[in-house]
Amino acid sequence: MFRTFKKLDWFFKLRWKSYTFGVVALIICAILQVLNPKIVGTIIDQFVAGTLNWRTLIFWVSLILIFALVMYGLRYGWRMALFGNSTLIESILRNRLFSHFTRMDAAFFQRYRTGDLMAHATNDLAAIRFVAADGVLTLTDAFSLGGVTLFSMFFFIDWKLTLFSILPFPILIAISTYLGKLIHARYRGALKAFSSMNNHVQESVSGIKVLKALGEEKEDFYAFEKETEKVVEENRGVYKLKAGVNPSIEIVMGLTYVIALLIGGNYVQTGRISIGDLVAFISYIGMMQWPLLAVGSLINTLERGNAAYDRVELLLSNETSIVEAEKPVKKPLDGDIDFDIQSFSYPNEHKPALSHVSFHLKKGNTLGIVGRTGSGKSTIYKLLLRDYDLYKGAILYGGINIKDYALQSLKEGIAIVPQDNFLFSTTIRDNIRFGNPALSQEEIEEAAKTAHIHEDILQFPKGYDTTVGERGVSLSGGQKQRIAIARALAVEPECLILDDSLSAVDANTEEAILASLKQKRSQKTTIISAHRISSIMQADEIIVMDEGQISEKGTHDQLIDYQGWYAEMYQKQQLERKLDGEGA
């Protein structure tokens, strides 16, 4: 049970001063608290003996009042110390988790779903926070108050009566230990169920348009109900076990009261103790009820925190496969790209995603990549961006292996506009300057003009101050794509990758964007992947991907002459455009 505290010893060492103050304050409060029953017992004995007077009564009452005021100050202090620390550890672990997420590779995010990661960063950390505050509080308060109370019962009242009264306590220890093990296992299941439900909510909210478009709202709701029922079922199992703790304590306390009254009553009759002592002893037993109840609460808090900490530690133990070189090259990217991959397979997949893919791309040139869905186009970008490193072959940029570059140099030198255009829930201006917040309005507009979105932005009531909504929900597909392109252009990358990023714009806008890119980026490298041949036909070189291999390579004219898949697709798309024009 206490292994949870051992796992958090790094934080206790970090905040040892405030924790020491909190623990000492709790112990002093416990000592002062157990003095009150003794004072009350003394007042009763003096009253029975006829020796109590107003001066003595005022003295004892004043002493109780002083103790109350001191305890008030100490309780305020330990609450500030303990609960302040609990907020701090949650903050530290949350920052550690978020930093860990930003360092992880693509394989990590394939293993863990977004909702699951969110559950770790919220629900699990809340459980750990309870350990750092409520756990320390309950442990210290229970043992200090329980220990001081037992001491007082032994030495202030009667040691034999105390020994007889606490005989049922070992039963409670055995029950608590047994239930603690069961609760820990149940809590792990409850946390896992919550993660699954949380992920369902995240996916459903993100894909609400698709759900509505396909009329799957009811089916998704029924699926969510099952997830919720699973959470309820797992937590019900936890609460069934927790419900057994307090009744066990009540039974033990009942036995203790019975023993104390029977034996204590006999001791009063024989003169071994006074009536005041018996009253004080019964009060002490009442004070023992909280420490015993606290044991049950402590078990729940520690086992839940232990399960949560194990989950967080497991997450943090994941290591990225993308490791920076010991002495990385920190200069900006520059030069030609030599791409030579003999073989690459995604994790846990045996079939190669790329096989014998080689090309040389000169600085300032444009490379076009086409092919069927799943042919390996996006895989080329992922390797160039170092999303994955485990492959046979080499990728050189300016004659230097990309694995030898500093990761920051690689990120600053290559910008990608992916198929799934993600916009942040902020203004258009902030989205465009996301990669460089120091950009001036003039520079922002220049990037927007190159992406041919400037005029559209000016049509919005708030212009560049328009909030796009979550994931750009308030914009059309073409507008989102062009804002994403403007965002990539704003950082002026050495290499710009457009991964089917013009699919949602019309042919005229596509042609205008490509012409602007050719003019603005004549000295920089561009790679364009597309399903529409018109997007890449002006490229300096075009490669056709088929099942992870290059099936055709050359310029547009050369590939047309080759009369292969490329020529076939070009003729088909040209015919479709003509038919669309006639239909208009």
C-alpha positions as CSV (number, residue, x, y, z in Angstrom):
1,M,0.0,0.0,0.0
2,F,2.8,2.4,1.0
3,R,4.8,1.8,-2.2
4,T,2.9,4.7,-3.7
5,F,4.7,7.1,-1.4
6,K,8.0,5.5,-2.3
7,K,7.3,6.2,-6.0
8,L,6.7,9.9,-5.1
9,D,9.8,10.2,-2.9
10,W,11.4,12.4,-5.6
11,F,8.7,15.0,-5.0
12,F,8.8,14.7,-1.2
13,K,12.5,15.4,-1.3
14,L,11.9,18.4,-3.6
15,R,9.4,19.9,-1.2
16,W,10.7,18.5,2.1
17,K,10.5,21.8,4.0
18,S,6.8,22.4,3.4
19,Y,5.9,18.7,3.9
20,T,7.9,18.7,7.2
21,F,5.9,21.8,8.3
22,G,2.6,20.2,7.4
23,V,3.4,16.9,9.1
24,V,4.7,18.6,12.3
25,A,1.6,20.8,12.4
26,L,-0.6,17.8,12.1
27,I,1.2,16.0,14.9
28,I,0.9,19.1,17.2
29,C,-2.8,19.3,16.4
30,A,-3.2,15.6,17.3
31,I,-1.4,16.2,20.7
32,L,-3.5,19.2,21.5
33,Q,-6.7,17.4,20.5
34,V,-6.1,14.4,22.8
35,L,-5.6,16.8,25.8
36,N,-9.2,17.9,25.7
37,P,-10.8,14.6,26.8
38,K,-8.4,14.5,29.7
39,I,-9.3,18.1,30.7
40,V,-13.0,17.2,30.5
41,G,-12.4,14.1,32.7
42,T,-10.5,16.2,35.2
43,I,-13.4,18.7,35.4
44,I,-15.9,15.8,36.0
45,D,-13.7,14.3,38.7
46,Q,-13.3,17.7,40.5
47,F,-17.1,18.3,40.2
48,V,-17.8,14.8,41.7
49,A,-15.3,15.4,44.5
50,G,-16.8,18.9,45.1
51,T,-13.5,20.7,44.6
52,L,-14.5,22.5,41.3
53,N,-14.8,26.3,41.6
54,W,-15.3,29.1,39.1
55,R,-11.6,30.0,39.0
56,T,-10.6,26.4,38.2
57,L,-13.4,26.0,35.6
58,I,-12.4,29.3,33.8
59,F,-8.8,28.1,33.7
60,W,-9.7,24.7,32.1
61,V,-12.2,26.3,29.7
62,S,-9.6,29.0,28.7
63,L,-7.0,26.3,28.1
64,I,-9.4,24.5,25.8
65,L,-10.1,27.8,23.9
66,I,-6.3,28.4,23.5
67,F,-5.8,24.9,22.2
68,A,-8.6,25.6,19.7
69,L,-7.1,28.8,18.4
70,V,-3.6,27.2,18.1
71,M,-5.1,24.3,16.2
72,Y,-7.0,26.7,13.9
73,G,-3.7,28.4,12.9
74,L,-1.9,25.1,12.5
75,R,-4.7,23.5,10.4
76,Y,-4.7,26.5,8.1
77,G,-0.9,26.2,7.7
78,W,-0.9,22.5,6.9
79,R,-3.7,22.8,4.5
80,M,-1.8,25.5,2.6
81,A,1.4,23.3,2.6
82,L,-0.1,20.0,1.6
83,F,-2.7,21.0,-0.9
84,G,-0.4,23.6,-2.4
85,N,2.2,20.8,-3.0
86,S,-0.5,18.5,-4.5
87,T,-1.3,21.2,-7.1
88,L,2.5,21.6,-7.8
89,I,3.1,17.8,-8.4
90,E,0.1,17.7,-10.8
91,S,1.6,20.7,-12.7
92,I,5.0,19.1,-12.8
93,L,3.7,15.7,-14.1
94,R,1.4,17.4,-16.6
95,N,4.3,19.4,-18.0
96,R,6.4,16.3,-18.1
97,L,3.7,14.4,-20.0
98,F,3.1,17.2,-22.5
99,S,6.8,17.6,-23.1
100,H,7.0,13.8,-23.6
101,F,4.2,13.9,-26.1
102,T,6.0,16.5,-28.2
103,R,9.2,14.4,-28.3
104,M,7.5,11.2,-29.3
105,D,7.7,9.7,-32.8
106,A,4.8,8.7,-35.1
107,A,4.9,5.1,-33.9
108,F,4.0,6.3,-30.3
109,F,0.8,8.0,-31.5
110,Q,-0.1,4.9,-33.4
111,R,0.0,2.9,-30.2
112,Y,-1.9,5.4,-28.0
113,R,-5.2,7.1,-28.9
114,T,-5.8,10.8,-28.3
115,G,-8.5,10.2,-25.8
116,D,-6.3,7.8,-23.8
117,L,-3.5,10.3,-23.7
118,M,-5.9,13.0,-22.5
119,A,-7.2,10.6,-19.7
120,H,-3.6,10.1,-18.5
121,A,-3.1,13.9,-18.4
122,T,-6.3,14.6,-16.5
123,N,-7.9,11.7,-14.6
124,D,-4.7,9.9,-13.7
125,L,-2.9,13.0,-12.6
126,A,-5.8,14.0,-10.4
127,A,-5.5,10.6,-8.6
128,I,-1.8,11.3,-8.0
129,R,-2.6,14.7,-6.7
130,F,-4.9,13.2,-4.1
131,V,-2.0,11.0,-2.9
132,A,0.3,14.1,-2.5
133,A,-2.3,15.9,-0.4
134,D,-5.1,13.7,1.0
135,G,-2.8,10.7,1.2
136,V,-0.1,12.4,3.3
137,L,-2.8,14.2,5.3
138,T,-4.7,11.0,6.1
139,L,-1.6,9.0,6.8
140,T,-0.1,11.6,9.2
141,D,-3.4,12.5,10.8
142,A,-4.4,8.8,11.3
143,F,-1.1,7.7,12.7
144,S,-0.4,10.8,14.8
145,L,-3.9,11.1,16.2
146,G,-4.2,7.3,16.6
147,G,-0.7,7.0,18.2
148,V,-1.2,10.0,20.6
149,T,-4.7,8.8,21.5
150,L,-3.4,5.3,22.3
151,F,-0.5,6.7,24.3
152,S,-3.0,8.8,26.3
153,M,-5.2,5.8,26.9
154,F,-2.3,3.8,28.1
155,F,-0.6,6.3,30.4
156,F,-3.4,8.8,31.3
157,I,-6.2,6.2,31.9
158,D,-5.3,2.5,32.3
159,W,-3.0,0.3,30.3
160,K,-4.9,-2.9,30.9
161,L,-8.2,-1.4,29.8
162,T,-6.5,-0.1,26.7
163,L,-5.0,-3.5,25.8
164,F,-8.4,-5.2,26.2
165,S,-10.2,-2.6,24.2
166,I,-7.8,-2.7,21.1
167,L,-8.0,-6.5,20.8
168,P,-10.3,-6.3,17.7
169,F,-7.9,-4.0,15.9
170,P,-5.8,-6.8,14.2
171,I,-9.0,-8.0,12.5
172,L,-9.3,-4.6,10.8
173,I,-5.7,-4.7,9.6
174,A,-6.2,-8.1,8.0
175,I,-9.4,-6.9,6.3
176,S,-7.9,-3.7,5.1
177,T,-4.8,-5.4,3.6
178,Y,-7.0,-7.9,1.7
179,L,-9.4,-5.3,0.4
180,G,-6.5,-3.0,-0.6
181,K,-5.1,-5.6,-3.1
182,L,-8.6,-6.1,-4.6
183,I,-9.2,-2.3,-4.9
184,H,-5.9,-1.8,-6.7
185,A,-6.7,-4.3,-9.4
186,R,-10.2,-2.8,-9.8
187,Y,-8.9,0.7,-10.0
188,R,-6.7,-0.2,-12.9
189,G,-9.7,-1.6,-14.8
190,A,-11.7,1.6,-13.9
191,L,-9.0,3.9,-15.2
192,K,-8.7,1.9,-18.4
193,A,-12.4,2.0,-19.0
194,F,-12.4,5.8,-18.5
195,S,-9.6,6.2,-21.0
196,S,-11.6,4.2,-23.6
197,M,-14.7,6.3,-23.0
198,N,-12.7,9.5,-23.1
199,N,-11.2,8.5,-26.5
200,H,-14.7,7.8,-27.8
201,V,-15.9,11.3,-26.9
202,Q,-12.8,12.9,-28.5
203,E,-13.3,11.0,-31.7
204,S,-17.0,11.5,-31.9
205,V,-16.8,15.3,-31.3
206,S,-13.9,15.6,-33.8
207,G,-15.9,13.6,-36.4
208,I,-19.3,15.0,-35.7
209,K,-19.8,16.2,-39.3
210,V,-19.1,12.7,-40.6
211,L,-21.5,11.2,-38.0
212,K,-24.3,13.5,-39.1
213,A,-23.6,13.2,-42.8
214,L,-23.9,9.4,-42.6
215,G,-26.8,9.5,-40.1
216,E,-24.9,7.5,-37.5
217,E,-25.8,9.6,-34.5
218,K,-27.9,6.9,-32.8
219,E,-25.5,4.1,-33.5
220,D,-22.6,6.1,-32.1
221,F,-24.7,7.0,-29.1
222,Y,-25.5,3.4,-28.4
223,A,-21.8,2.6,-28.7
224,F,-21.0,5.4,-26.2
225,E,-23.7,4.0,-23.9
226,K,-21.8,0.7,-23.8
227,E,-18.5,2.5,-23.0
228,T,-20.3,4.4,-20.2
229,E,-21.8,1.2,-18.9
230,K,-18.3,-0.3,-18.8
231,V,-17.0,2.6,-16.8
232,V,-20.0,2.4,-14.4
233,E,-19.5,-1.4,-14.1
234,E,-15.8,-1.1,-13.3
235,N,-16.3,1.7,-10.8
236,R,-19.2,-0.1,-9.2
237,G,-16.8,-3.0,-8.6
238,V,-14.5,-0.5,-6.9
239,Y,-17.2,1.0,-4.7
240,K,-18.4,-2.5,-3.7
241,L,-15.0,-3.1,-2.3
242,K,-14.7,0.4,-0.8
243,A,-18.2,-0.1,0.8
244,G,-16.8,-3.1,2.7
245,V,-14.1,-1.0,4.5
246,N,-16.2,1.3,6.6
247,P,-18.7,-1.3,7.9
248,S,-15.6,-3.4,8.9
249,I,-14.4,-0.4,10.9
250,E,-17.8,0.2,12.5
251,I,-17.9,-3.5,13.6
252,V,-14.4,-3.1,15.2
253,M,-15.4,0.1,16.9
254,G,-18.6,-1.5,18.2
255,L,-16.6,-4.3,19.7
256,T,-14.2,-1.8,21.2
257,Y,-17.0,0.2,22.9
258,V,-18.5,-3.0,24.3
259,I,-15.2,-4.1,25.8
260,A,-14.5,-0.6,27.2
261,L,-17.9,-0.3,28.8
262,L,-17.9,-3.8,30.3
263,I,-14.3,-3.8,31.7
264,G,-14.2,0.0,32.3
265,G,-17.5,-0.2,34.3
266,N,-16.0,-2.9,36.4
267,Y,-12.8,-0.9,37.0
268,V,-14.9,2.1,38.2
269,Q,-16.7,-0.1,40.7
270,T,-13.5,-1.5,42.0
271,G,-11.9,2.0,42.2
272,R,-9.2,1.2,39.7
273,I,-10.2,4.3,37.6
274,S,-12.6,7.2,38.2
275,I,-15.8,8.1,36.4
276,G,-13.9,11.0,34.8
277,D,-11.3,8.6,33.5
278,L,-14.0,6.3,32.0
279,V,-15.6,9.4,30.3
280,A,-12.2,10.4,29.0
281,F,-11.5,6.9,27.8
282,I,-14.8,6.6,25.9
283,S,-13.9,10.0,24.3
284,Y,-10.6,8.6,23.3
285,I,-12.3,5.6,21.7
286,G,-14.5,8.0,19.8
287,M,-11.3,9.8,18.7
288,M,-9.9,6.5,17.5
289,Q,-12.8,6.1,15.1
290,W,-11.4,8.7,12.7
291,P,-7.9,7.1,12.4
292,L,-9.5,3.8,11.7
293,L,-11.9,5.3,9.2
294,A,-8.9,7.1,7.7
295,V,-7.2,3.8,7.1
296,G,-10.1,2.8,4.7
297,S,-9.9,6.2,3.0
298,L,-6.1,6.0,2.8
299,I,-6.2,2.5,1.2
300,N,-8.6,3.9,-1.5
301,T,-6.5,7.0,-2.1
302,L,-3.2,5.1,-2.3
303,E,-4.4,2.3,-4.4
304,R,-6.0,4.6,-6.9
305,G,-2.9,6.8,-7.0
306,N,-0.7,3.7,-7.3
307,A,-2.6,2.5,-10.3
308,A,-2.6,6.0,-11.9
309,Y,1.1,6.4,-11.3
310,D,1.9,3.1,-12.9
311,R,-0.1,4.1,-16.0
312,V,1.7,7.5,-16.2
313,E,5.1,5.8,-15.6
314,L,4.4,3.3,-18.4
315,L,3.6,6.2,-20.7
316,L,6.8,8.1,-19.8
317,S,8.9,5.0,-20.2
318,N,8.2,5.0,-24.0
319,E,11.3,6.1,-25.8
320,T,11.3,7.7,-29.2
321,S,13.2,6.0,-32.0
322,I,14.2,9.4,-33.4
323,V,17.4,10.2,-31.7
324,E,19.6,13.2,-32.4
325,A,23.2,12.6,-33.3
326,E,25.8,13.1,-30.5
327,K,27.4,16.0,-32.5
328,P,24.6,17.2,-34.8
329,V,25.0,19.5,-37.7
330,K,23.2,22.7,-36.7
331,K,23.6,24.7,-39.9
332,P,20.5,25.4,-42.1
333,L,19.5,22.9,-44.7
334,D,21.0,23.7,-48.2
335,G,21.8,21.8,-51.3
336,D,20.5,18.9,-53.3
337,I,18.4,16.0,-51.9
338,D,19.6,12.4,-52.6
339,F,16.9,9.9,-51.6
340,D,18.0,6.3,-51.7
341,I,15.9,3.8,-49.7
342,Q,16.5,0.1,-50.3
343,S,13.7,-1.0,-48.0
344,F,11.4,0.4,-45.3
345,S,8.5,-1.2,-43.4
346,Y,6.2,0.4,-40.9
347,P,6.4,-1.0,-37.3
348,N,4.7,-4.4,-36.9
349,E,4.3,-4.7,-40.6
350,H,6.2,-7.2,-42.8
351,K,5.4,-5.9,-46.2
352,P,7.8,-3.1,-47.3
353,A,6.1,0.3,-47.7
354,L,9.1,1.4,-49.9
355,S,11.5,-0.7,-51.9
356,H,14.4,0.5,-54.0
357,V,13.2,4.1,-54.2
358,S,15.9,6.5,-55.4
359,F,15.9,10.0,-56.8
360,H,18.1,13.1,-57.0
361,L,16.4,16.5,-56.5
362,K,18.5,19.6,-57.3
363,K,18.2,22.7,-55.1
364,G,15.6,25.0,-56.5
365,N,13.9,22.3,-58.5
366,T,10.4,20.9,-58.1
367,L,9.7,17.2,-57.8
368,G,6.2,15.8,-58.6
369,I,5.0,12.5,-57.1
370,V,1.9,10.7,-58.3
371,G,0.5,7.2,-57.8
372,R,-2.5,5.2,-56.6
373,T,-3.7,5.5,-53.0
374,G,-1.3,3.5,-50.8
375,S,1.5,3.5,-53.3
376,G,4.0,5.0,-50.9
377,K,3.8,8.8,-51.7
378,S,3.3,9.9,-48.1
379,T,5.9,7.5,-46.9
380,I,8.6,9.3,-48.8
381,Y,7.8,12.5,-46.9
382,K,7.6,10.7,-43.5
383,L,11.2,9.4,-44.0
384,L,12.4,12.8,-45.2
385,L,10.9,14.4,-42.1
386,R,12.4,11.7,-39.9
387,D,9.1,10.4,-38.6
388,Y,10.7,7.0,-39.0
389,D,14.4,6.1,-39.0
390,L,14.5,2.4,-39.2
391,Y,15.2,1.8,-42.9
392,K,17.9,0.4,-45.2
393,G,19.5,3.1,-47.2
394,A,20.3,6.8,-46.8
395,I,18.7,10.2,-47.3
396,L,21.2,13.1,-47.9
397,Y,20.5,16.8,-47.9
398,G,23.4,18.8,-49.2
399,G,25.6,15.7,-49.0
400,I,24.9,15.3,-45.3
401,N,22.8,12.4,-43.9
402,I,19.6,13.8,-42.5
403,K,20.2,11.7,-39.3
404,D,23.3,13.8,-38.7
405,Y,21.4,17.1,-38.8
406,A,20.1,18.7,-35.6
407,L,16.3,18.0,-35.3
408,Q,15.7,21.7,-35.0
409,S,17.6,22.4,-38.2
410,L,15.5,19.7,-40.0
411,K,12.2,21.1,-38.7
412,E,13.1,24.6,-39.6
413,G,14.3,23.6,-43.1
414,I,11.4,21.5,-44.2
415,A,7.7,22.5,-44.1
416,I,4.9,20.2,-45.0
417,V,1.3,20.9,-45.8
418,P,-0.4,17.5,-45.2
419,Q,-3.5,16.0,-46.7
420,D,-5.4,16.5,-43.4
421,N,-5.1,20.3,-42.9
422,F,-5.1,21.1,-39.2
423,L,-5.9,24.7,-38.2
424,F,-5.8,25.9,-34.6
425,S,-8.9,27.4,-33.0
426,T,-7.6,30.9,-33.2
427,T,-7.5,33.8,-35.7
428,I,-6.4,33.4,-39.4
429,R,-3.5,35.8,-38.6
430,D,-2.3,33.6,-35.7
431,N,-2.7,30.4,-37.8
432,I,-0.5,31.8,-40.7
433,R,2.2,33.1,-38.3
434,F,2.1,30.0,-36.1
435,G,5.6,29.0,-37.2
436,N,7.0,32.5,-36.6
437,P,4.9,34.6,-34.2
438,A,7.1,37.7,-34.9
439,L,5.9,38.0,-38.5
440,S,4.6,41.5,-39.5
441,Q,1.2,42.0,-41.0
442,E,2.8,42.7,-44.3
443,E,4.7,39.4,-44.3
444,I,1.5,37.5,-43.3
445,E,-0.4,39.1,-46.2
446,E,2.5,38.3,-48.6
447,A,2.3,34.6,-47.7
448,A,-1.5,34.7,-48.0
449,K,-1.3,36.3,-51.4
450,T,1.1,33.6,-52.6
451,A,-1.4,31.0,-51.4
452,H,-4.2,33.0,-53.1
453,I,-6.3,33.2,-49.9
454,H,-5.7,37.0,-49.3
455,E,-8.8,38.1,-51.2
456,D,-11.0,35.5,-49.4
457,I,-9.8,36.6,-46.0
458,L,-10.7,40.2,-46.8
459,Q,-14.2,39.1,-47.5
460,F,-14.7,37.9,-43.9
461,P,-16.2,40.5,-41.5
462,K,-13.1,40.5,-39.3
463,G,-10.6,39.9,-42.0
464,Y,-7.4,38.4,-40.6
465,D,-8.9,38.6,-37.1
466,T,-11.5,36.0,-38.0
467,T,-11.6,33.0,-35.7
468,V,-11.5,29.8,-37.7
469,G,-13.1,27.6,-35.1
470,E,-11.8,24.2,-34.0
471,R,-9.8,22.5,-36.8
472,G,-11.0,25.4,-39.1
473,V,-14.7,24.3,-38.9
474,S,-15.9,27.7,-40.2
475,L,-14.0,27.5,-43.4
476,S,-14.4,25.6,-46.7
477,G,-12.0,22.8,-47.6
478,G,-10.2,24.9,-50.2
479,Q,-9.9,27.9,-47.7
480,K,-8.4,25.6,-45.1
481,Q,-5.9,24.2,-47.6
482,R,-4.8,27.6,-48.8
483,I,-4.4,28.9,-45.2
484,A,-2.3,25.9,-44.4
485,I,-0.1,26.6,-47.5
486,A,0.3,30.2,-46.4
487,R,1.3,29.0,-42.9
488,A,4.0,26.8,-44.5
489,L,5.2,29.6,-46.8
490,A,5.4,32.1,-43.9
491,V,8.4,30.3,-42.4
492,E,10.2,30.4,-45.8
493,P,11.4,26.8,-45.7
494,E,14.3,25.5,-47.7
495,C,12.1,22.5,-48.8
496,L,8.3,22.8,-49.1
497,I,6.2,19.6,-49.3
498,L,2.7,19.8,-50.5
499,D,1.0,16.4,-49.9
500,D,-2.1,16.5,-52.1
501,S,-2.7,20.0,-50.7
502,L,-4.5,21.4,-53.7
503,S,-7.3,18.8,-54.0
504,A,-10.0,21.1,-52.6
505,V,-9.3,24.1,-54.9
506,D,-10.6,24.6,-58.4
507,A,-8.4,24.2,-61.4
508,N,-7.9,28.0,-62.0
509,T,-6.9,28.6,-58.4
510,E,-4.6,25.6,-58.5
511,E,-2.9,26.9,-61.6
512,A,-2.5,30.4,-60.0
513,I,-1.0,28.9,-56.8
514,L,1.5,26.8,-58.7
515,A,2.5,29.8,-60.8
516,S,3.1,31.9,-57.6
517,L,5.1,29.1,-56.0
518,K,7.3,28.7,-59.1
519,Q,8.0,32.5,-59.1
520,K,8.5,32.9,-55.3
521,R,10.5,29.7,-54.7
522,S,12.7,29.6,-57.8
523,Q,15.8,29.2,-55.5
524,K,14.2,26.7,-53.1
525,T,13.2,23.1,-53.3
526,T,9.6,22.0,-53.6
527,I,8.0,18.5,-53.6
528,I,4.4,18.1,-54.7
529,S,2.3,15.0,-54.3
530,A,-1.1,14.9,-56.0
531,H,-3.8,12.8,-57.5
532,R,-4.5,15.4,-60.2
533,I,-1.8,15.4,-62.9
534,S,-2.3,19.1,-63.4
535,S,-0.8,19.8,-60.0
536,I,2.6,18.3,-60.9
537,M,2.9,18.5,-64.7
538,Q,5.2,21.6,-64.6
539,A,7.6,19.9,-62.2
540,D,11.2,19.5,-63.2
541,E,10.9,15.7,-62.6
542,I,8.0,13.4,-61.9
543,I,8.1,10.0,-60.3
544,V,5.2,7.5,-60.4
545,M,4.8,5.3,-57.3
546,D,3.3,1.9,-57.5
547,E,3.2,-0.5,-54.5
548,G,6.2,1.2,-52.8
549,Q,8.4,1.3,-55.9
550,I,9.1,3.8,-58.7
551,S,7.4,2.5,-61.8
552,E,8.0,5.6,-64.0
553,K,10.3,8.6,-63.9
554,G,10.8,11.7,-66.1
555,T,9.3,15.0,-67.1
556,H,5.7,15.4,-68.1
557,D,6.4,15.1,-71.8
558,Q,8.7,12.1,-71.3
559,L,6.0,10.3,-69.3
560,I,3.3,11.1,-71.8
561,D,5.6,9.6,-74.5
562,Y,6.2,6.5,-72.4
563,Q,2.4,5.7,-72.6
564,G,2.3,4.1,-69.1
565,W,0.0,4.6,-66.1
566,Y,0.9,8.4,-66.0
567,A,-0.2,9.0,-69.6
568,E,-3.4,7.0,-69.1
569,M,-4.3,9.0,-66.0
570,Y,-3.5,12.2,-67.7
571,Q,-5.8,11.5,-70.6
572,K,-8.5,10.3,-68.3
573,Q,-8.4,13.5,-66.2
574,Q,-8.3,15.7,-69.3
575,L,-11.4,14.0,-70.6
576,E,-13.1,14.5,-67.2
577,R,-12.3,18.2,-67.3
578,K,-13.7,18.6,-70.8
579,L,-16.9,16.8,-69.7
580,D,-17.2,19.0,-66.6
581,G,-16.7,22.1,-68.9
582,E,-19.4,20.9,-71.3
583,G,-21.7,20.1,-68.3
584,A,-21.3,23.6,-67.0
